Amino acid sequence: MPAMYKVRPLHGSGVLAEHLPTCMYPLPNLHRAPGTAAPPQEEVDPSLQALESRQEEILKRLYELKSAVDGLSKMIQTPDADFDVTNIIQTDEFSPLTTNGADLDLMLGKDYGALKDVVINANPSLPPLSLLVIHSLLCERYKILSAVHTHSSVKSVPENLLKCFGEQTKKQPRHEYQLGFTLIWKDVPKPQMKFSIQTMCPIEGEGNIARFLFSLFGQKYNAVTSTLIDSWVDTAIFQLKEGSSKERGAVLRSMNAALGRSSWLVGSELTVADVVAWCALQHTGAANSAPANVQRWMKSCENLAPFSSVMKLLK
C-alpha cells in the first residue's frame, strides 16, 4: 500500500547516543525564533490573586451552607417533624464549656460536615417540663443552637412557651455549635424525639426522652443505681403524674422515705429521676401538700437555675 506522505529522515540532525531511548529525536523549539532567549516569567496579576481569595471565601461559605442544609434535612425528613412554620424563634444559648465536643462525638457518633440535631415534638397543652430543665442543664455543659417552632396543627401557643429557650441573642455560624436542640409545638399525644433519621427510630414518651438527653452528660452508674433511677422515672410518669390520687399519695410517701436517707432520690447527686419527679409534681399541683422531706428536696431543686427558669413558665 503506497504511503500517504513522505517525511525527510532526521537521523542525521545530530542525534546524541546518550539521549536514547528517552529522547530519540531532539527538535528545536517551534514557538520562538532560533537564537532568542526564553521570555522572563511574568509576575502574578493582582486581580488573579484577588479572584482566588474570593473563590476561597465562596467555597468556605458553601461549606457552611451545606452544614446548615444537612441539619435542616434531619428535621424535614423526620416524619413527625413535617411542620408548617407559623412562628419561629431561634436562640443560641451557651455557657463556658466544661466538656469538649469529643465527648459528644464519643456518645453520639462522629457526623462529618453536619451539626448533631435533636428534634422534639411536644403538645403545648401539656409541656414536657423535664425536657426544658435538661435543655438548660445541657446549655451549661455544651454550646447549643436552640430553636422553637410552631406546627400548623396547633392554633395558638402561649407566649411563654414560644420563648421557653430565652430571648433571641446574637447568633454565630451553625458549624460553631456542638448540638442542635429544636422543639416543635405540635398536636401529638405524647412527646416524640428524633436524633438520627438514618439509624434511629423515634423515641416516644417524656421519660424515655429525658433518659436519652441526660445520658449526654456522660455519667456512668452501676447496675443497681441505673435500675433505681429507671424505676423512679417510670413511677414519676405513670403514677405520680398520670396515676390516681391514691397512687400519687403512695408515691409521695415513698419519696419522703427515700429523701430521708439521702439528699436526692438516688444517691448524693442530681439524676434524671429528680428532674422527672420534680416536673411531675409541678403538673399535679400537689407540691404544696407534699411531706416534709419532699418539700426540702423541691427547694433544693428550685435553687438550681434550670429549675427556677422553668418555674417562670408555670406562672
Beta strands, then each sheet from edge to edge (+ up, - down):
strand 1: 88-94
strand 2: 117-122
strand 3: 143-150
strand 4: 179-185
strand 5: 192-194
strand 6: 203-204
sheet 1: 1+ 3- 4- 2- 5+ 6-
end
